[in-house]
Amino acid sequence: MKYNELNEKERYVIEEKGTERAFTGIYNDFYEDGLYICKKCEAELYKSEDKFKSACGWPSFDDEIKGAIKRVPDIDGRRVEIVCSNCNGHLGHIFENEGFTSKNIRHCVNSISLKFIKN
């Protein structure tokens, strides 16, 4: 399968499981209507209606498009990593029981792993 070409920063986060600095990502405080897709393979990941303000420094979602995300035990043994189901690109981590929304789940996603498509 052919994937989008990634720059050095994108490769670091998406392929090497890095993290962009908090509060620096383009989608951190971004709330337009549309769809978030994987930067590497363009698979649909999140709908804008599932994005919420968490003030954690990264885009936060309380739901994903069905089948779009895989949950993987993180190498640190404490967290759960989330990756694109299509290309296994690193997106971020998932956290539960924080009380931000009624779904009580937060997908903490690196902006650099996403591409936005406006409705």
N, C-alpha and C positions, 0 to 999 in steps of 0.2 A: 504494500500500500504506500502511496506517495503522500508525504506530509508537507505542511508549510515549512519553509525555511525559517529558522529561528536565529535571532541575534545572540550574542554572548550572554547577556543578562537573562533573556528568555530561556536559553539552554540551561543555565545555572539553576533556575527555579524549576522548570518543567521536567528536565531530564535528569538533573543531579539532585533533585529534591531540596533545593534551597528555599529561602524565604526572602521576600522583598521587605525592606524596612517599613515599619508601621507608619501609617498616615502619609505614605508617599505614593501609593497606587492611584491611578486615574479613576478607578471605580469605587474608591472608599466612600466618598460623599457624592455619589452619582445616583440619581433616582428618576431616570427617564423610562418610559414604557418601551419594552422590547424584550429581546432574548439574548442571553449570554451563551456563547459557544466556546468550545475549546480552541485556544490559539494555535495549537499544533495540528489538529485534524478537522476542526470545524464541526465536531459533533455537538448537538444541542445539549446543554447542561442545566440551565436555570432560566426560569421566567422572572421578569421584573417584579411581578406581584408577590414573589416569595422572598424578595430582598428587604432587609430592615436595617434600621440604624442601631448599631450595638456600641458604638464608640470604642471599639477594640483596636481600630487602626487598619482593618482589612474589610473588604466587602463581606457581608454576612447574609446568609440565606437560611430559611427554616424549612426548605423543601427542595427537592431536585426533580428534574424530569425523570419519569419512571425508567429505570434501567440505565441511566446515564452515568452513574457514579458507582465506583467500587470502594468498599471500605477495607483497609488493610492495616493490620497491627503495625504501628510505627516502630522503627528501629530502636527508639528510646525505651520501648516497653511500657510506656505510660499512656500514650495518646493513640488515636486512630487516624491514620492518614486517609485522605480521599484522593482518588485518581480517576481520570477519565476512563470509562468502561471500554471505549473504542481503541485508544492508543496508549493507555496506562500513563499518560502525562500527569505529573504531580500538580494537584490543585491547592491543597492545604490540609487542614485537619477538621475534624468534627467534634463538637462538644455537646454534652447533654446536661439537662437539669440546671440550667442557669437562669431560667425564668424570663428570658427576653420576650418570648411569644407564647401563645397557647400551645404550640407544638412542642415547646421546650427543647428545641434542638438548634444548634448553630453550626452551619457550614462556614468555616473561616477560610476564605479563599484569597489567594494572591491575585491581584488585578492583572498582573503580567501573564497569568495563565489563561486569561479570558479575552474574548473579543465580543463587542456589543453590536447587536443589530437592532436598529430602531424599528418599531412597528409602523 
